[in-house]
Amino acid sequence: MQPPKMKLALMSSPVSWGGGEQFLWSLGVGLIQRGHSILWICDKTSALHERIQNAGYQCGWMTGSMPGPKALLGLRKTLSQHGTEIIHANDSHSQTWGSLAMLGRLGIKRVGVKHTAFPIRSAVRYNWMLDKVVCVSNAVRDVCIQGGVAKGKTHVIYGGLEAPKLERWVERFWACEHLGIEHHTPLFCAVGSLIPCKGYERLIEAAHHLRWHLPEFCVVICGEGKMKSELEELIRRYDLQKHVRLLGFQERPERWISAADAFVHTSQSEGLSLVTIQAQMIGTPVIAGEVGGLTEVLRHPHTGKLLGWPIQGNDPATLADLMMESVVDSPDRQRIVHEAKESAMERFALEKMVDEFEALYLKMLSKETSGSNSPQRKTG
């Protein structure tokens, strides 16, 4: 029996592309493939809007800044014309603007997603504007509840990914040719926005320590952000231009992850980290801190076994030691990488994420119609 088709609006306000946008894009495409009617709402200048336009999907628009009454009325009209049953707001701004635009329309359900493990400043928006707060990990759910979000409103759905189809040896030769390094040179990769919470200065300092143990190695960091000039200065200060490369935004960062001997994630706060999960799926050893939802990624949920190399403390020299350890081939290394891949493929599969969101939406709509005089949604 096929589930009934729904009319959903997926909203996002950021202009740049990040893990949250990848999350929403993957979810939306999965729902479209199942026959649901999806209306995308995003900033016209965003990377997400460009991808939606290229795919030929139906798209409305919103702005990442505070919209005026005219813009809110336009958004209300767009959602009404689509016949939207559920608004899925992927970030705090879209949660606010979507709720204000549809003020008084109580029949429309509102789902907000909390991607980060940052503390809740005010629970009012979550408790008043949203029917459900989807948390991308149990760690994020704990943060929400501790911040005053009603426990009954929270629901955990892990972010999901489609496993990249890559040949690691092919990507290795491609990366080494691009960088101008020998194939045997140890290669480390990091992916993420160049912002303070990602801790890339610690990775650069670790590279400074690593140089005294490994005469040849290369660290590549994929991403853009406000800390770029600061990180470039740090690279110059340590004279690491040969060893550390800032590659900027990469359309396909998974190629670099696949080419690397190890993936290094120095973030100091994470809701989940899809890019770390992607590294596990590819079969690249993961070095990361057990912070926020990363603990759920780096440890097996049943056995507690490590699925990577955990960063302890903030000492760059310790991180350098982990980087050296992760590239030394051994039965233990092979076991960790194999178990990490199996765990990631099972727990964070894209199909599983879409299944769980679809089930949540349907349950919310069935609650809306049950006990009312409205006709029930057909299930066949």
C-alpha contacts under 8 A as a table, 3 or more apart, distances in Angstrom:
res1	aa1	res2	aa2	distance
1	M	379	T	7.25
1	M	380	G	6.02
2	Q	379	T	6.91
2	Q	380	G	6.22
3	P	379	T	5.79
3	P	380	G	7.20
4	P	377	R	6.96
4	P	378	K	6.26
4	P	379	T	5.38
4	P	380	G	7.14
5	K	35	G	6.39
5	K	36	H	5.00
5	K	37	S	7.31
6	M	36	H	5.16
6	M	37	S	6.14
6	M	85	E	7.06
7	K	36	H	6.22
7	K	37	S	4.72
7	K	38	I	6.08
7	K	39	L	7.74
7	K	82	H	7.46
7	K	83	G	6.57
7	K	84	T	5.04
7	K	85	E	5.49
7	K	86	I	6.94
8	L	36	H	7.46
8	L	37	S	6.19
8	L	38	I	5.07
8	L	39	L	6.25
8	L	84	T	5.44
8	L	85	E	5.95
8	L	86	I	5.10
8	L	87	I	6.06
8	L	88	H	7.20
9	A	38	I	5.78
9	A	39	L	4.63
9	A	40	W	5.78
9	A	41	I	6.90
9	A	79	L	7.36
9	A	84	T	6.20
9	A	85	E	7.95
9	A	86	I	6.37
9	A	87	I	4.85
9	A	88	H	5.93
10	L	24	L	7.50
10	L	28	G	7.31
10	L	38	I	7.05
10	L	39	L	6.27
10	L	40	W	4.99
10	L	41	I	6.02
10	L	87	I	6.28
10	L	88	H	4.86
10	L	89	A	6.19
10	L	90	N	7.33
11	M	40	W	6.11
11	M	41	I	4.61
11	M	42	C	5.88
11	M	87	I	7.35
11	M	88	H	6.07
11	M	89	A	4.83
11	M	90	N	5.89
11	M	91	D	7.98
11	M	94	S	5.90
11	M	98	G	7.88
12	S	21	E	7.53
12	S	41	I	6.39
12	S	42	C	5.03
12	S	43	D	7.52
12	S	89	A	6.43
12	S	90	N	5.35
12	S	91	D	6.22
12	S	93	H	7.93
12	S	94	S	5.72
13	S	42	C	5.49
13	S	43	D	5.85
13	S	62	M	7.01
13	S	63	T	6.34
13	S	64	G	4.66
13	S	91	D	6.96
13	S	93	H	6.32
13	S	94	S	5.78
14	P	17	W	7.56
14	P	42	C	7.82
14	P	43	D	7.17
14	P	46	S	6.79
14	P	64	G	6.11
15	V	43	D	6.44
15	V	45	T	6.31
15	V	46	S	3.89
15	V	47	A	6.12
15	V	48	L	7.49
15	V	64	G	7.41
16	S	46	S	6.01
16	S	47	A	5.79
16	S	48	L	7.86
17	W	20	G	7.84
17	W	21	E	5.80
17	W	22	Q	7.39
17	W	46	S	7.75
17	W	47	A	5.77
17	W	48	L	6.85
18	G	21	E	5.37
18	G	22	Q	6.33
18	G	192	G	7.68
18	G	193	S	7.67
19	G	22	Q	5.07
19	G	23	F	6.07
19	G	273	S	7.38
19	G	274	L	6.44
19	G	275	V	7.50
20	G	23	F	4.98
20	G	24	L	6.31
20	G	90	N	7.27
20	G	115	H	6.97
21	E	24	L	5.12
21	E	25	W	6.01
21	E	48	L	6.76
22	Q	25	W	5.12
22	Q	26	S	6.06
23	F	26	S	5.44
23	F	27	L	6.24
23	F	159	G	6.51
23	F	160	G	7.27
24	L	27	L	5.10
24	L	28	G	6.00
24	L	90	N	7.05
25	W	28	G	5.18
25	W	29	V	6.15
25	W	48	L	7.69
26	S	29	V	5.37
26	S	30	G	6.14
26	S	161	L	7.43
26	S	350	L	7.46
27	L	30	G	5.15
27	L	31	L	6.23
27	L	350	L	7.82
27	L	353	M	7.52
27	L	354	V	5.91
28	G	31	L	5.14
28	G	32	I	6.15
28	G	38	I	7.03
29	V	32	I	5.08
29	V	33	Q	6.20
30	G	33	Q	5.20
30	G	34	R	6.59
30	G	351	E	7.57
30	G	354	V	6.28
31	L	34	R	5.10
31	L	35	G	6.67
31	L	36	H	5.70
31	L	38	I	7.62
31	L	354	V	6.83
31	L	358	E	7.67
32	I	35	G	5.15
32	I	36	H	5.19
32	I	37	S	6.50
32	I	38	I	6.50
33	Q	36	H	7.49
38	I	58	Q	7.19
39	L	57	Y	7.89
39	L	58	Q	5.54
39	L	59	C	5.66
39	L	60	G	7.01
39	L	82	H	7.27
40	W	52	I	7.81
40	W	57	Y	7.73
40	W	58	Q	6.32
40	W	59	C	4.58
40	W	60	G	6.02
40	W	61	W	7.84
41	I	59	C	5.78
41	I	60	G	4.73
41	I	61	W	4.86
41	I	62	M	6.25
42	C	46	S	7.18
42	C	48	L	7.27
42	C	49	H	6.23
42	C	59	C	7.72
42	C	60	G	6.80
42	C	61	W	4.81
42	C	62	M	5.20
42	C	63	T	7.00
43	D	46	S	5.30
43	D	49	H	6.62
43	D	61	W	5.49
43	D	62	M	5.06
43	D	63	T	4.95
43	D	64	G	6.39
44	K	49	H	5.83
44	K	50	E	7.92
44	K	61	W	6.09
44	K	62	M	7.36
44	K	63	T	7.60
45	T	49	H	6.85
45	T	50	E	7.72
46	S	49	H	5.22
46	S	50	E	6.61
47	A	50	E	5.20
47	A	51	R	6.45
48	L	51	R	5.16
48	L	52	I	6.20
49	H	52	I	5.03
49	H	53	Q	6.08
49	H	59	C	7.79
50	E	53	Q	5.17
50	E	54	N	6.16
51	R	54	N	5.11
51	R	55	A	6.25
52	I	55	A	5.16
52	I	56	G	6.27
52	I	57	Y	5.59
52	I	58	Q	7.74
52	I	59	C	7.18
53	Q	56	G	5.05
53	Q	57	Y	6.24
53	Q	59	C	7.63
54	N	57	Y	7.96
60	G	75	L	7.73
60	G	78	T	6.89
61	W	75	L	7.47
62	M	67	P	7.78
62	M	71	A	7.57
62	M	75	L	7.21
63	T	66	M	7.21
63	T	67	P	6.51
64	G	93	H	6.87
64	G	94	S	7.97
66	M	97	W	8.00
67	P	70	K	7.88
67	P	71	A	5.66
67	P	72	L	6.43
67	P	97	W	7.58
68	G	71	A	5.42
68	G	72	L	6.36
69	P	72	L	5.10
69	P	73	L	6.12
70	K	73	L	5.16
70	K	74	G	6.18
71	A	74	G	4.99
71	A	75	L	6.19
72	L	75	L	5.03
72	L	76	R	6.13
72	L	97	W	7.23
72	L	100	L	7.26
72	L	101	A	4.91
73	L	76	R	4.94
73	L	77	K	6.18
73	L	101	A	6.30
74	G	77	K	5.11
74	G	78	T	6.24
75	L	78	T	5.09
75	L	79	L	6.20
75	L	98	G	7.84
75	L	101	A	6.25
76	R	79	L	5.28
76	R	80	S	6.08
76	R	101	A	5.05
76	R	102	M	5.73
77	K	80	S	5.07
77	K	81	Q	6.05
78	T	81	Q	5.28
78	T	82	H	6.33
79	L	82	H	5.21
79	L	83	G	6.36
79	L	84	T	5.60
80	S	83	G	5.03
80	S	84	T	6.26
81	Q	84	T	7.82
84	T	87	I	7.03
84	T	108	I	7.10
85	E	107	G	7.50
85	E	108	I	5.10
85	E	109	K	6.40
85	E	365	L	7.92
86	I	108	I	5.54
86	I	109	K	4.66
86	I	110	R	5.72
86	I	111	V	7.23
86	I	361	Y	7.44
87	I	98	G	7.33
87	I	108	I	7.19
87	I	109	K	6.26
87	I	110	R	4.86
87	I	111	V	6.07
88	H	110	R	6.17
88	H	111	V	4.77
88	H	112	G	5.92
88	H	113	V	7.71
89	A	92	S	7.59
89	A	94	S	5.30
89	A	95	Q	4.94
89	A	98	G	7.31
89	A	110	R	7.45
89	A	111	V	6.06
89	A	112	G	4.76
89	A	113	V	6.45
90	N	94	S	6.62
90	N	95	Q	7.20
90	N	112	G	5.96
90	N	113	V	5.13
90	N	114	K	7.56
91	D	94	S	5.55
91	D	95	Q	6.21
91	D	112	G	7.07
91	D	113	V	6.40
91	D	114	K	7.03
91	D	115	H	7.93
92	S	95	Q	5.06
92	S	96	T	6.38
92	S	112	G	7.87
93	H	96	T	5.22
93	H	97	W	6.15
94	S	97	W	5.09
94	S	98	G	5.65
95	Q	98	G	5.46
95	Q	99	S	6.13
95	Q	112	G	6.14
95	Q	129	M	7.51
95	Q	130	L	7.74
96	T	99	S	5.31
96	T	100	L	6.16
96	T	125	R	7.47
96	T	129	M	7.40
97	W	100	L	5.16
97	W	101	A	5.99
98	G	101	A	5.15
98	G	102	M	6.31
99	S	102	M	5.34
99	S	103	L	5.94
99	S	110	R	7.58
99	S	129	M	6.01
99	S	130	L	7.89
100	L	103	L	5.05
102	M	105	R	5.47
103	L	106	L	7.68
105	R	108	I	6.08
106	L	109	K	7.35
107	G	368	E	7.51
109	K	130	L	7.74
109	K	131	D	6.31
109	K	364	M	7.43
109	K	365	L	7.75
110	R	129	M	7.42
110	R	130	L	5.08
110	R	131	D	5.31
110	R	132	K	6.75
111	V	130	L	5.83
111	V	131	D	5.98
111	V	132	K	4.93
111	V	133	V	5.99
111	V	134	V	7.08
112	G	126	Y	7.83
112	G	130	L	6.39
112	G	132	K	6.38
112	G	133	V	4.96
112	G	134	V	6.10
113	V	133	V	5.71
113	V	134	V	4.70
113	V	135	C	6.00
113	V	136	V	7.52
114	K	133	V	6.86
114	K	134	V	6.17
114	K	135	C	5.05
114	K	136	V	6.61
114	K	140	V	7.13
115	H	135	C	6.51
115	H	136	V	5.71
115	H	140	V	7.34
115	H	271	G	5.33
115	H	272	L	7.36
116	T	140	V	6.58
116	T	269	S	7.66
116	T	270	E	5.90
116	T	271	G	4.15
116	T	272	L	7.61
117	A	139	A	6.92
117	A	140	V	5.00
117	A	143	V	6.36
117	A	269	S	6.39
117	A	270	E	5.78
117	A	271	G	4.68
117	A	292	G	5.98
117	A	293	G	7.58
118	F	143	V	7.43
118	F	269	S	7.24
119	P	143	V	6.06
119	P	144	C	7.46
119	P	147	G	6.66
120	I	123	A	6.48
120	I	143	V	7.05
120	I	144	C	6.32
120	I	147	G	5.02
120	I	148	G	7.85
121	R	147	G	7.32
122	S	125	R	6.86
122	S	147	G	7.24
122	S	148	G	7.71
123	A	126	Y	5.36
123	A	127	N	6.09
123	A	144	C	7.94
123	A	147	G	6.36
123	A	148	G	5.34
123	A	149	V	5.23
124	V	127	N	5.20
124	V	128	W	5.71
124	V	129	M	7.86
124	V	149	V	7.83
125	R	128	W	5.38
125	R	129	M	5.42
125	R	130	L	7.41
126	Y	129	M	5.66
126	Y	130	L	5.42
126	Y	133	V	7.04
126	Y	149	V	6.45
127	N	130	L	6.07
127	N	131	D	7.67
127	N	149	V	6.05
127	N	150	A	6.55
127	N	153	K	7.60
130	L	133	V	6.78
131	D	153	K	6.45
132	K	153	K	4.79
132	K	154	T	5.93
132	K	155	H	7.01
133	V	153	K	5.74
133	V	154	T	4.75
133	V	155	H	6.15
134	V	154	T	5.87
134	V	155	H	4.82
134	V	156	V	5.60
134	V	157	I	6.45
135	C	138	N	7.08
135	C	140	V	5.65
135	C	141	R	5.42
135	C	154	T	6.83
135	C	155	H	5.97
135	C	156	V	4.74
135	C	157	I	6.20
135	C	158	Y	7.61
136	V	140	V	6.54
136	V	141	R	7.82
136	V	156	V	5.84
136	V	157	I	5.31
136	V	158	Y	4.68
136	V	159	G	5.84
136	V	271	G	6.47
136	V	272	L	6.35
136	V	293	G	8.00
137	S	140	V	5.28
137	S	141	R	6.46
137	S	156	V	5.90
137	S	157	I	6.75
137	S	158	Y	5.71
137	S	271	G	6.40
137	S	272	L	6.09
137	S	293	G	5.52
137	S	296	E	7.63
138	N	141	R	4.91
138	N	142	D	6.21
138	N	156	V	6.39
138	N	293	G	6.88
139	A	142	D	5.16
139	A	143	V	6.42
139	A	271	G	7.00
139	A	292	G	5.41
139	A	293	G	5.15
140	V	143	V	5.04
140	V	144	C	6.29
140	V	271	G	5.77
140	V	292	G	7.07
140	V	293	G	6.83
141	R	144	C	5.06
141	R	145	I	6.25
141	R	154	T	6.67
141	R	155	H	7.51
141	R	156	V	6.89
142	D	145	I	5.22
142	D	146	Q	6.01
143	V	146	Q	5.15
143	V	147	G	6.05
144	C	147	G	5.03
144	C	148	G	6.50
144	C	149	V	5.37
144	C	154	T	7.91
145	I	148	G	5.24
145	I	149	V	4.90
145	I	150	A	6.39
145	I	151	K	5.83
146	Q	149	V	7.35
149	V	153	K	7.32
149	V	154	T	7.67
150	A	153	K	5.47
150	A	154	T	7.06
151	K	154	T	5.45
152	G	155	H	7.94
157	I	353	M	6.65
157	I	356	E	6.80
157	I	357	F	7.47
158	Y	272	L	7.81
158	Y	347	R	7.94
158	Y	348	F	6.50
158	Y	353	M	6.51
159	G	272	L	7.53
159	G	274	L	6.82
159	G	348	F	6.37
159	G	350	L	7.59
159	G	353	M	6.25
160	G	274	L	7.47
160	G	348	F	4.57
160	G	349	A	4.96
160	G	350	L	4.07
160	G	351	E	7.37
160	G	352	K	7.04
160	G	353	M	5.25
160	G	354	V	7.97
161	L	274	L	7.41
161	L	278	Q	7.15
161	L	348	F	6.31
161	L	349	A	5.38
161	L	350	L	4.37
162	E	349	A	6.20
162	E	350	L	5.23
162	E	351	E	7.90
163	A	278	Q	7.04
163	A	281	M	5.97
163	A	282	I	7.14
163	A	345	M	7.32
163	A	349	A	7.62
164	P	254	E	7.41
164	P	278	Q	7.66
164	P	281	M	7.54
164	P	282	I	6.65
166	L	170	V	7.98
166	L	171	E	7.51
166	L	255	R	7.59
166	L	258	S	7.28
166	L	282	I	7.72
167	E	170	V	5.36
167	E	171	E	6.40
167	E	258	S	7.84
168	R	171	E	5.16
168	R	172	R	6.02
168	R	258	S	5.36
168	R	259	A	5.80
169	W	172	R	4.93
169	W	173	F	6.36
169	W	259	A	7.15
170	V	173	F	5.42
170	V	174	W	6.30
170	V	259	A	7.97
171	E	174	W	4.96
171	E	175	A	6.02
171	E	255	R	5.96
171	E	256	W	7.26
171	E	258	S	6.36
171	E	259	A	4.97
172	R	175	A	5.20
172	R	176	C	6.13
172	R	183	H	7.30
172	R	258	S	7.28
172	R	259	A	4.11
172	R	260	A	7.08
173	F	176	C	5.23
173	F	177	E	6.09
173	F	183	H	6.66
173	F	259	A	7.77
174	W	177	E	5.30
174	W	178	H	6.19
175	A	178	H	5.01
175	A	179	L	6.12
175	A	256	W	6.81
175	A	259	A	6.37
176	C	179	L	5.11
176	C	180	G	5.71
176	C	181	I	5.12
176	C	182	E	6.28
176	C	183	H	5.92
177	E	180	G	5.04
177	E	181	I	6.63
181	I	185	T	6.67
182	E	185	T	5.44
185	T	216	E	6.05
185	T	217	F	5.34
185	T	218	C	7.24
186	P	216	E	7.14
186	P	217	F	4.74
186	P	218	C	6.38
186	P	260	A	7.76
186	P	261	D	6.31
186	P	327	V	7.39
187	L	217	F	5.91
187	L	218	C	4.95
187	L	219	V	5.95
187	L	220	V	7.74
187	L	259	A	7.70
187	L	260	A	4.99
187	L	261	D	5.36
187	L	262	A	7.05
188	F	217	F	7.97
188	F	218	C	6.24
188	F	219	V	4.66
188	F	220	V	6.31
188	F	260	A	5.26
188	F	261	D	5.87
188	F	262	A	5.16
188	F	263	F	5.87
188	F	264	V	6.81
189	C	219	V	5.77
189	C	220	V	4.95
189	C	221	I	5.97
189	C	222	C	7.74
189	C	256	W	6.60
189	C	257	I	5.97
189	C	260	A	5.88
189	C	262	A	6.54
189	C	263	F	4.93
189	C	264	V	6.03
190	A	219	V	7.73
190	A	220	V	6.29
190	A	221	I	4.72
190	A	222	C	6.21
190	A	257	I	7.76
190	A	263	F	5.91
190	A	264	V	5.25
190	A	265	H	6.03
191	V	221	I	5.73
191	V	222	C	4.68
191	V	223	G	6.08
191	V	253	P	7.05
191	V	265	H	7.58
191	V	275	V	7.19
192	G	198	K	7.30
192	G	221	I	7.71
192	G	222	C	6.31
192	G	223	G	5.14
192	G	224	E	7.66
193	S	198	K	7.33
193	S	222	C	7.92
193	S	223	G	4.95
193	S	224	E	5.30
193	S	225	G	5.39
194	L	198	K	6.88
194	L	200	Y	7.40
194	L	223	G	6.16
194	L	224	E	5.37
194	L	225	G	4.18
194	L	226	K	6.20
194	L	227	M	5.27
194	L	228	K	6.12
195	I	198	K	5.85
195	I	199	G	7.72
195	I	225	G	5.85
195	I	226	K	6.16
195	I	227	M	5.58
196	P	199	G	5.86
196	P	200	Y	7.69
196	P	227	M	7.11
197	C	267	S	5.79
197	C	268	Q	5.46
197	C	269	S	6.49
198	K	265	H	7.71
198	K	266	T	5.86
198	K	267	S	3.88
198	K	268	Q	6.07
198	K	269	S	7.64
199	G	202	R	5.64
199	G	203	L	7.08
199	G	266	T	5.28
199	G	267	S	5.35
199	G	268	Q	6.49
200	Y	203	L	4.96
200	Y	204	I	6.35
200	Y	231	L	7.62
200	Y	266	T	6.46
200	Y	267	S	7.81
201	E	204	I	5.09
201	E	205	E	6.20
201	E	231	L	6.48
201	E	234	L	7.44
202	R	205	E	5.01
202	R	206	A	6.05
202	R	266	T	7.36
202	R	314	N	7.53
202	R	315	D	7.92
202	R	316	P	5.73
203	L	206	A	4.92
203	L	207	A	6.24
203	L	266	T	6.90
203	L	316	P	6.96
203	L	319	L	7.66
204	I	207	A	4.99
204	I	208	H	6.46
204	I	234	L	7.44
204	I	235	I	6.81
204	I	244	V	7.25
205	E	208	H	4.97
205	E	209	H	6.63
205	E	316	P	5.76
205	E	317	A	7.99
206	A	209	H	5.12
206	A	210	L	6.03
206	A	316	P	4.42
206	A	317	A	5.73
206	A	318	T	7.88
206	A	319	L	5.96
206	A	320	A	4.91
207	A	210	L	4.79
207	A	211	R	6.16
207	A	219	V	7.63
207	A	240	L	7.80
207	A	243	H	7.52
207	A	244	V	7.57
207	A	320	A	6.66
208	H	211	R	5.49
208	H	212	W	7.61
208	H	238	Y	6.54
208	H	240	L	7.15
209	H	212	W	5.89
209	H	213	H	7.53
209	H	316	P	7.33
209	H	317	A	5.85
209	H	320	A	6.26
210	L	213	H	5.36
210	L	214	L	5.96
210	L	317	A	7.73
210	L	320	A	5.32
210	L	321	D	7.62
210	L	324	M	7.80
211	R	214	L	5.18
211	R	215	P	5.71
211	R	216	E	7.48
211	R	217	F	7.83
212	W	215	P	6.76
214	L	217	F	6.54
216	E	243	H	7.74
217	F	243	H	6.09
218	C	242	K	7.48
218	C	243	H	4.55
218	C	244	V	5.82
218	C	245	R	7.61
219	V	243	H	6.02
219	V	244	V	4.69
219	V	245	R	6.25
220	V	244	V	5.90
220	V	245	R	4.86
220	V	246	L	6.03
220	V	247	L	6.65
221	I	244	V	7.78
221	I	245	R	6.31
221	I	246	L	5.01
221	I	247	L	5.93
221	I	248	G	7.48
222	C	246	L	6.40
222	C	247	L	5.14
222	C	248	G	5.32
222	C	249	F	5.78
222	C	250	Q	6.14
222	C	253	P	6.83
223	G	246	L	7.62
223	G	247	L	6.84
223	G	248	G	4.59
223	G	249	F	4.39
223	G	250	Q	6.80
224	E	228	K	6.83
224	E	248	G	5.11
224	E	249	F	5.53
225	G	228	K	5.85
226	K	229	S	7.54
227	M	230	E	5.21
227	M	231	L	6.11
228	K	231	L	5.23
228	K	232	E	6.14
229	S	232	E	5.00
229	S	233	E	6.20
230	E	233	E	5.18
230	E	234	L	6.37
231	L	234	L	4.99
231	L	235	I	6.24
232	E	235	I	5.10
232	E	236	R	6.33
232	E	246	L	7.87
233	E	236	R	5.08
233	E	237	R	6.08
234	L	237	R	4.98
234	L	238	Y	6.38
235	I	238	Y	5.44
235	I	239	D	5.98
235	I	240	L	5.12
235	I	241	Q	6.11
235	I	244	V	7.04
236	R	239	D	4.74
236	R	240	L	6.21
236	R	241	Q	6.44
237	R	240	L	7.80
239	D	242	K	7.85
240	L	243	H	5.10
240	L	244	V	5.79
241	Q	244	V	5.63
241	Q	245	R	6.83
242	K	245	R	7.60
247	L	250	Q	7.34
250	Q	253	P	5.36
252	R	255	R	5.97
252	R	256	W	7.86
253	P	256	W	5.38
253	P	257	I	6.48
254	E	257	I	4.87
254	E	258	S	5.98
254	E	278	Q	7.51
254	E	279	A	7.65
255	R	258	S	5.12
255	R	259	A	6.21
256	W	259	A	5.03
256	W	260	A	6.19
257	I	260	A	5.31
257	I	262	A	7.72
257	I	263	F	6.35
257	I	279	A	6.19
257	I	282	I	7.82
257	I	284	T	6.92
258	S	279	A	7.34
258	S	282	I	6.21
258	S	283	G	7.62
258	S	284	T	6.44
260	A	263	F	6.68
260	A	284	T	6.99
261	D	284	T	6.54
261	D	285	P	7.00
261	D	326	S	7.86
261	D	327	V	5.92
262	A	284	T	5.62
262	A	285	P	4.79
262	A	286	V	5.93
262	A	287	I	7.14
262	A	323	M	7.44
262	A	326	S	6.63
262	A	327	V	6.70
263	F	276	T	7.75
263	F	279	A	6.74
263	F	284	T	6.41
263	F	285	P	6.06
263	F	286	V	4.91
263	F	287	I	6.08
264	V	286	V	6.11
264	V	287	I	4.76
264	V	288	A	6.03
265	H	276	T	7.34
265	H	286	V	7.59
265	H	287	I	6.10
265	H	288	A	4.71
265	H	289	G	7.20
266	T	288	A	5.81
266	T	289	G	6.39
266	T	311	I	7.93
267	S	270	E	6.79
267	S	288	A	7.58
267	S	289	G	7.06
268	Q	289	G	7.25
268	Q	291	V	6.47
269	S	291	V	5.76
269	S	292	G	6.00
270	E	273	S	6.13
270	E	291	V	6.31
270	E	292	G	5.19
270	E	293	G	5.89
270	E	294	L	6.37
271	G	292	G	5.68
271	G	293	G	4.85
271	G	294	L	7.20
272	L	292	G	7.08
272	L	293	G	4.35
272	L	294	L	5.42
272	L	296	E	7.81
272	L	297	V	7.34
273	S	276	T	5.48
273	S	277	I	6.68
273	S	293	G	7.56
273	S	294	L	6.75
274	L	277	I	5.03
274	L	278	Q	6.08
275	V	278	Q	4.89
275	V	279	A	6.30
276	T	279	A	5.09
276	T	280	Q	6.46
276	T	286	V	7.04
276	T	297	V	7.93
277	I	280	Q	5.07
277	I	281	M	6.26
277	I	297	V	6.98
277	I	344	A	6.13
277	I	348	F	7.54
278	Q	281	M	5.03
278	Q	282	I	6.20
279	A	282	I	5.12
279	A	283	G	6.25
279	A	284	T	5.30
279	A	285	P	7.27
279	A	286	V	6.83
280	Q	283	G	5.09
280	Q	284	T	5.82
280	Q	285	P	6.85
280	Q	286	V	6.86
280	Q	337	V	7.11
280	Q	340	A	5.62
280	Q	341	K	4.94
280	Q	344	A	6.31
281	M	284	T	7.74
281	M	340	A	7.52
281	M	341	K	4.74
281	M	342	E	7.61
281	M	344	A	5.88
281	M	345	M	6.17
282	I	341	K	7.14
283	G	337	V	5.91
283	G	338	H	7.05
283	G	340	A	7.77
283	G	341	K	5.91
284	T	337	V	6.87
285	P	308	G	6.30
285	P	309	W	7.74
285	P	326	S	6.70
285	P	336	I	7.93
285	P	337	V	5.77
286	V	307	L	7.86
286	V	308	G	4.95
286	V	309	W	6.11
287	I	308	G	5.93
287	I	309	W	4.63
287	I	310	P	5.80
287	I	311	I	6.64
287	I	322	L	7.36
287	I	323	M	7.40
287	I	326	S	7.77
288	A	294	L	7.83
288	A	298	L	7.97
288	A	308	G	7.44
288	A	309	W	6.50
288	A	310	P	5.19
288	A	311	I	5.44
289	G	294	L	7.15
289	G	295	T	7.90
289	G	310	P	5.25
289	G	311	I	4.52
289	G	312	Q	6.77
290	E	293	G	7.84
290	E	294	L	5.39
290	E	295	T	4.62
290	E	298	L	7.07
290	E	310	P	6.27
290	E	311	I	7.10
291	V	294	L	5.44
291	V	295	T	6.01
292	G	295	T	6.33
293	G	296	E	5.38
293	G	297	V	6.84
294	L	297	V	4.89
294	L	298	L	5.99
295	T	298	L	5.16
295	T	299	R	6.07
296	E	299	R	5.70
296	E	300	H	7.37
296	E	301	P	6.89
297	V	300	H	7.50
297	V	307	L	7.52
297	V	344	A	7.71
298	L	306	L	5.84
298	L	307	L	4.82
298	L	308	G	5.73
298	L	310	P	7.55
298	L	340	A	7.83
299	R	303	T	8.00
299	R	304	G	5.20
299	R	305	K	5.39
299	R	306	L	4.64
299	R	307	L	5.37
299	R	308	G	7.85
300	H	303	T	5.54
300	H	304	G	4.72
300	H	305	K	5.21
300	H	306	L	6.53
300	H	307	L	6.71
300	H	343	S	7.07
301	P	304	G	5.86
306	L	309	W	7.35
306	L	336	I	7.15
307	L	336	I	5.43
307	L	337	V	6.89
307	L	339	E	6.54
307	L	340	A	4.74
308	G	336	I	6.41
308	G	337	V	7.23
308	G	340	A	7.14
309	W	322	L	6.90
309	W	326	S	7.24
311	I	314	N	7.96
311	I	318	T	7.87
311	I	319	L	6.45
311	I	322	L	7.60
312	Q	318	T	7.65
312	Q	319	L	8.00
314	N	318	T	7.98
315	D	318	T	5.40
315	D	319	L	6.62
316	P	319	L	4.97
316	P	320	A	6.19
317	A	320	A	4.98
317	A	321	D	6.36
318	T	321	D	5.07
318	T	322	L	6.42
319	L	322	L	5.06
319	L	323	M	6.28
320	A	323	M	5.05
320	A	324	M	6.34
321	D	324	M	5.16
321	D	325	E	6.18
322	L	325	E	4.96
322	L	326	S	6.03
323	M	326	S	5.25
323	M	327	V	6.73
324	M	327	V	5.73
324	M	328	V	6.86
325	E	328	V	5.56
326	S	329	D	7.81
326	S	333	R	7.14
328	V	333	R	7.72
329	D	333	R	6.22
329	D	334	Q	7.31
330	S	333	R	5.18
330	S	334	Q	6.32
331	P	334	Q	5.10
331	P	335	R	6.12
332	D	335	R	5.09
332	D	336	I	6.26
333	R	336	I	5.27
333	R	337	V	6.26
334	Q	337	V	5.26
334	Q	338	H	6.07
335	R	338	H	5.13
335	R	339	E	6.08
336	I	339	E	5.26
336	I	340	A	5.97
337	V	340	A	5.12
337	V	341	K	6.18
338	H	341	K	5.22
338	H	342	E	6.32
339	E	342	E	5.14
339	E	343	S	6.08
340	A	343	S	5.17
340	A	344	A	6.09
341	K	344	A	5.22
341	K	345	M	6.10
342	E	345	M	5.27
342	E	346	E	6.23
343	S	346	E	5.24
343	S	347	R	5.98
344	A	347	R	5.36
344	A	348	F	5.34
344	A	349	A	7.26
345	M	348	F	5.83
345	M	349	A	5.48
346	E	349	A	6.05
347	R	352	K	7.76
348	F	352	K	7.01
348	F	353	M	7.21
349	A	352	K	5.33
349	A	353	M	6.64
350	L	353	M	5.18
350	L	354	V	6.34
351	E	354	V	5.20
351	E	355	D	6.08
352	K	355	D	5.03
352	K	356	E	6.27
353	M	356	E	5.26
353	M	357	F	6.31
354	V	357	F	5.22
354	V	358	E	5.99
355	D	358	E	5.22
355	D	359	A	6.15
356	E	359	A	5.09
356	E	360	L	6.15
357	F	360	L	5.04
357	F	361	Y	6.18
358	E	361	Y	5.24
358	E	362	L	6.20
359	A	362	L	5.20
359	A	363	K	6.11
360	L	363	K	5.14
360	L	364	M	6.21
361	Y	364	M	5.15
361	Y	365	L	6.28
362	L	365	L	5.14
362	L	366	S	6.07
363	K	366	S	5.10
363	K	367	K	6.22
364	M	367	K	5.21
364	M	368	E	6.35
365	L	368	E	4.91
365	L	369	T	6.44
366	S	369	T	5.29
366	S	370	S	5.91
366	S	376	Q	7.78
366	S	377	R	7.57
367	K	370	S	5.26
368	E	372	S	7.79
369	T	372	S	5.53
369	T	373	N	7.77
369	T	374	S	6.11
369	T	375	P	7.34
369	T	376	Q	6.18
369	T	377	R	7.85
370	S	376	Q	7.37
